[in-house]
Amino acid sequence: MTYIDDRYGLMRVHVADDRARLACDQYKRDDLRAWAKTHGMKVVRGSLRKRDFAWYMAQHGLIDDAGSLRAGFPQSGADQ
């Protein structure tokens, strides 16, 4: 059974970890930081490793299940 719940506050740790891994394979840290900053996440330079930062972004809905960047959590019932 696959658990990919995207609702705010309900994403499982292993789902965020998978998304972070995929995003790290696709993007540089600076690209992740720029995207997060553009979408309102507080970004502290050098505060987290790339993988940890990507995990944090996934928890905030900025990374989808394919590891691609998105604007945030999908609207309820919306598919992203």
C-alpha positions in Angstrom: 0.0 0.0 0.0 1.3 3.4 -1.0 0.6 6.4 1.3 1.0 9.7 -0.6 -1.4 12.0 1.4 -0.7 15.6 0.4 -3.0 17.3 2.9 -1.2 19.9 5.1 0.2 18.3 8.2 -0.6 14.7 7.2 2.4 13.9 5.0 4.3 10.8 6.4 8.0 11.0 7.1 8.9 8.3 4.6 6.9 10.1 1.9 8.7 13.4 2.5 12.0 11.4 2.5 11.3 9.9 -0.9 10.4 13.3 -2.3 13.5 14.9 -0.8 15.7 12.2 -2.4 14.1 12.7 -5.8 14.4 16.5 -5.6 18.1 16.3 -4.6 18.8 14.2 -7.7 17.1 16.8 -9.9 18.1 20.2 -8.4 21.1 22.0 -6.9 20.8 23.3 -3.4 20.7 26.9 -4.6 17.8 26.1 -6.9 15.9 24.6 -3.9 16.7 27.6 -1.7 15.5 30.1 -4.4 12.2 28.2 -4.9 11.6 28.0 -1.2 12.3 31.7 -0.7 10.1 32.6 -3.6 7.2 30.7 -2.1 7.5 32.2 1.4 9.6 29.7 3.3 12.2 31.2 5.7 15.6 30.2 4.3 18.7 30.5 6.5 21.9 30.2 4.5 23.8 27.0 5.3 21.5 26.0 8.1 20.6 22.5 6.8 22.2 19.9 4.5 20.6 19.7 1.1 18.7 16.5 1.8 17.3 17.9 5.1 16.3 21.1 3.5 14.5 19.2 0.7 12.7 17.1 3.3 11.6 20.3 5.0 10.4 21.6 1.7 8.4 18.4 1.0 6.8 18.7 4.4 5.6 22.2 3.4 4.2 21.0 0.1 6.9 22.4 -2.2 7.9 19.1 -3.7 5.5 16.7 -5.4 5.6 12.9 -5.5 7.9 12.9 -8.6 10.5 15.2 -6.8 9.5 18.2 -8.9 9.1 21.7 -7.4 5.6 23.1 -7.0 4.0 26.1 -5.4 2.6 24.4 -2.3 0.0 22.0 -1.2 -2.7 21.2 -3.8 -6.2 22.4 -3.2 -8.4 19.8 -1.7 -9.5 17.3 -4.4 -7.0 18.7 -6.9 -4.4 16.5 -8.5 -0.9 17.8 -9.0 
